[in-house]
Amino acid sequence: MSVDPVRKALYLVAVTALFVVFCGYAPAFELGNDPVELSGLLLAQQTQQAADDQSEQDKEDENDDEYDDEDDDEYDDEDDDEYADDDVKLIEDPMIGGNKQLYAFNDNMYFLVLKPVARGWKIFPEELRVGVRNVFYNIRFPVRFINCLLQGKGKKAYAETGRFVINTLWGFLGMGNVAAEFPSLQPSPEDLGQTFAVWGFGFGDYIMLPFLGPSSARDALGRLGDTFLDPIWWIPVDFWTSVGIRAGEAVNETSTRIGEYEALKEAALDPYVMIRNAWAQNRIKLIAE
């Protein structure tokens, strides 16, 4: 039995409210110790090592060596301060205890559920899976188009319209990315979170959402708003069928990227901090474009 959009909206608001309440009480789940943010320190140590090696090779006289040492020390101090400031300024994370628990939950769900299912889904040819991914991207044209207009990006709105028309008509309803052949029709992954940023709203606090991953107060609200612009939301099916469609999309997307998350996690000194900062840096980059 189908459920009308109003009832689906009430379901979504209720679920979102539960997430917000949970995150609001996250300090009660404080783990005790903040994660050690070593990325800047490691880079500073590597810079120091490179400077020391270089000074050994360029020992022309004692004055040059002394100058190099002083310069290196000054550079290292600035480097430490720079990366320390970056860790603080990227995004505030006052609910780190609850966020770390949600990160651990999402991490377990990935390895125990999502990745095994995605591996099974890989029995289908890659061309088909990429085509399905393209269809989902094409369907969400209204989200990107409206946010381009809200941000005053007329050229990007025009490009999004061109991509949608070309890929729908000549790309078999979006399965093929024919518009990629036209440099002027580059994709614009705009969303309501970016629109809020353009309007002057800051990140707000960092939030790790169950199943959905990294976000912020601003972007979580934007995600909720984008849901109502998403044509998939208006398909006349019940709430849980809509959730199933999105879950299927996540499985398909993961099947094309198995191994990327594992590589990032293995290379990170602190995966939680790495994911938080990488997400924030990516959002800043998207907003600036």
Order of alpha helices (4+ residues) and beta strands (2+ residues): alpha-alpha-alpha-alpha-alpha-alpha-alpha-alpha-alpha-beta-beta-alpha-alpha-alpha-alpha
